[in-house]
Amino acid sequence: MSCFNQSEVGIFSREDVTCYEWLIDVIRSVWGVKAVHPVLITNTGGHFEQRVPKCSLAILYHSKTRGRLNVTDVTDSLYDEELQYMSRELGKKRVIVVIDHMEKTGEEDKSRILKNQPSICRLADRLILLNGGTGTERAELRSFTGLIRRKALRVLISKLIIWLVFLLVLLTIIAIIVGVESSKQSGGHKPISDHNGDMPGRSGTTNHIPVGDQGR
């Protein structure tokens, strides 16, 4: 049934998909994820803008192999407009920023990036630092997959609630229609009264037997 469709995750990046194929495999293995769609961001932006609203969760992916951590808010940043668009279309809670191929993935490194690029914190739910799936970031990767799983579950619950509300409204409408039809049917079979307003078989006056004839 369509209301129980699982989440569709979009990975949006200026990097070639071969750069993060390993991450696609990781996300596909997470419970609740139906499909993962890699989308290349170009300066024209057409496919990017079409795909974002169709996703249950959007990941903005950047790799340090480019040499800089220029996601947003810095000189020559790569994703200022894209991050704003993703957050505006989906809401902050459904946007994650991933920076890959980091030598260090600790909280201090993350805090330093967020301090220099505050729009990440303002427009995305989480910043995740990874290292190409080499295993050196196991704790961060577990946190990432757990985050994907929780968000997929929330999407599923939201869809279920919407369909339950729809079903409740539909049942209410049916009950109203049945009630109206029942009222019409009962109204069409009222007892027929005579001209005096009495029920059939009854006289509008009382027959009095003369006193002298009572003993006869």
Secondary structure, 3 states (H helix, E strand, C coil): CHHHCCEEEEEEECCCHHHCHHHHHHHHCCCCEEEEEEEECCCCCHHHHHHHHHCCEEEEEEEHHHCCCCCCCCCCCCCHHHHHHHHHHHCHHHEEEEEECCCCCCHHHHHHHHHHCCHHHHHCCEEEECCCCCCCCHHHHHHHHHHHHHHHHHHHHHHHHHHHHHHHHHHHHHHHHHHHHHHHHHHCCCCCCCCCCCCCCCCCCCCCCCHHHCCC
